[in-house]
Structure formats: C-alpha cells, structure tokens
Amino acid sequence: MAFWKFTALRLGFVALIFVLGLFLQLGIIYSAIVSVIMAWCITYLFFRKMRDEAALALQNRLTGKAKPIRTSTEISDAMAEDEAVDRHGQLHVDADRKPRQAKD
C-alpha cells in the first residue's frame, strides 16, 4: 500500500507541475520534462519516510518475504484439490504428456 501511496503522490506532483508549466506557456514537452524532474526532486527531498516505506514494501514483495496473494478462485481450487486427495489418496496427474490417441 505504501508503494501505491508514494506513486500517487509523485504522479500528483507531476500533474500539478505540468499544468503549472502549461499555464506559464512553457510548452508541452518542456512542461513534461520539468514536471517529471521537479516531482522527483520534491519527493526525494521532502518525503523520505514515505519513499523508504515504499522501497521496503517493494523489496519485501520482490524478495519473496511477503505472503503470496491468492484470489478466491485459487483458494477454492486448492481446497477442492486437497479434498480430492483426502478422499481418494494420492492422485497422479502427468500434464506433460500428450494424450494418447485411441487405436481403432
């Protein structure tokens, strides 16, 4: 969540400075370049705690320390598979092989 908050903050600064640049008649390209650089500078200098929290959240997600995100469909599929294994014992599925064609 910290990553998305920091991203929204930075994009908000980009939009605000971009509109200000257009208001000052700097041109679209120059306003875009200035807004990106200024937004980076502002968030780098004044929002260190938020930036560090976002970096930590991203690091935890990418290093595998965070618990995996599972959808309700994945959870119900896993529960159904566990129930089938409990009911019928160990099931063997070989999905790597092509199905055999029936011989006539």
C-alpha positions as CSV (number, residue, x, y, z in Angstrom):
1,M,0.0,0.0,0.0
2,A,2.9,2.3,0.8
3,F,4.2,1.9,-2.8
4,W,0.9,3.0,-4.3
5,K,0.6,6.0,-2.0
6,F,4.0,7.2,-2.9
7,T,3.4,6.6,-6.6
8,A,0.1,8.5,-6.4
9,L,1.9,11.4,-4.6
10,R,4.6,11.6,-7.2
11,L,2.1,11.4,-10.1
12,G,0.0,14.1,-8.4
13,F,3.1,16.4,-8.3
14,V,3.8,15.6,-11.9
15,A,0.3,16.6,-12.9
16,L,0.3,19.7,-10.8
17,I,3.6,21.0,-12.1
18,F,2.7,20.0,-15.7
19,V,-0.4,22.2,-15.5
20,L,1.5,25.0,-13.9
21,G,4.1,24.7,-16.8
22,L,1.3,24.9,-19.4
23,F,-0.2,27.9,-17.6
24,L,3.2,29.6,-17.8
25,Q,3.3,28.7,-21.5
26,L,6.4,26.6,-21.3
27,G,5.2,24.2,-24.0
28,I,4.0,20.6,-23.7
29,I,7.4,18.9,-24.0
30,Y,9.3,21.3,-21.8
31,S,6.5,21.2,-19.2
32,A,6.5,17.4,-19.2
33,I,10.3,17.3,-18.7
34,V,10.3,19.9,-16.0
35,S,7.3,18.3,-14.2
36,V,9.0,14.9,-14.0
37,I,12.3,16.3,-12.8
38,M,10.6,18.6,-10.2
39,A,8.3,15.8,-8.9
40,W,11.3,13.5,-8.4
41,C,13.2,16.3,-6.6
42,I,10.3,17.2,-4.3
43,T,9.6,13.6,-3.3
44,Y,13.3,12.8,-2.9
45,L,13.9,15.8,-0.6
46,F,10.7,16.1,1.4
47,F,9.1,12.6,1.5
48,R,12.0,10.4,2.7
49,K,9.9,8.4,5.2
50,M,7.2,7.6,2.6
51,R,9.9,6.7,0.0
52,D,11.6,4.4,2.4
53,E,8.4,2.6,3.3
54,A,7.5,2.2,-0.4
55,A,11.0,0.8,-1.1
56,L,10.7,-1.6,1.8
57,A,7.3,-2.8,0.6
58,L,8.6,-3.3,-2.9
59,Q,11.7,-5.2,-1.6
60,N,9.5,-7.5,0.5
61,R,7.3,-8.3,-2.5
62,L,10.2,-9.0,-4.8
63,T,12.4,-11.0,-2.5
64,G,9.6,-13.4,-1.6
65,K,9.3,-12.3,2.1
66,A,5.7,-11.3,1.6
67,K,3.0,-13.9,1.7
68,P,1.6,-14.7,-1.7
69,I,-1.5,-13.0,-2.9
70,R,-4.2,-15.6,-3.7
71,T,-7.5,-15.0,-5.3
72,S,-10.7,-16.6,-4.0
73,T,-10.7,-18.9,-7.1
74,E,-7.2,-20.1,-6.3
75,I,-8.2,-20.8,-2.7
76,S,-11.3,-22.7,-3.7
77,D,-9.4,-24.7,-6.3
78,A,-6.7,-25.6,-3.7
79,M,-9.4,-26.7,-1.2
80,A,-11.1,-28.9,-3.8
81,E,-7.8,-30.5,-4.7
82,D,-7.0,-31.1,-1.1
83,E,-10.4,-32.7,-0.5
84,A,-10.0,-34.9,-3.6
85,V,-6.6,-36.1,-2.3
86,D,-8.0,-36.7,1.2
87,R,-10.9,-38.7,-0.3
88,H,-9.0,-40.8,-2.9
89,G,-5.5,-40.9,-1.7
90,Q,-2.5,-39.6,-3.7
91,L,-3.6,-38.6,-7.2
92,H,-1.1,-38.7,-10.1
93,V,-1.6,-36.3,-13.0
94,D,1.0,-36.1,-15.7
95,A,0.2,-33.0,-17.6
96,D,3.5,-33.0,-19.5
97,R,2.5,-35.9,-21.7
98,K,0.3,-35.7,-24.7
99,P,-2.9,-37.7,-24.5
100,R,-2.8,-41.0,-26.4
101,Q,-4.9,-41.4,-29.4
102,A,-7.3,-44.4,-29.2
103,K,-6.3,-47.2,-31.6
104,D,-9.0,-48.5,-33.9
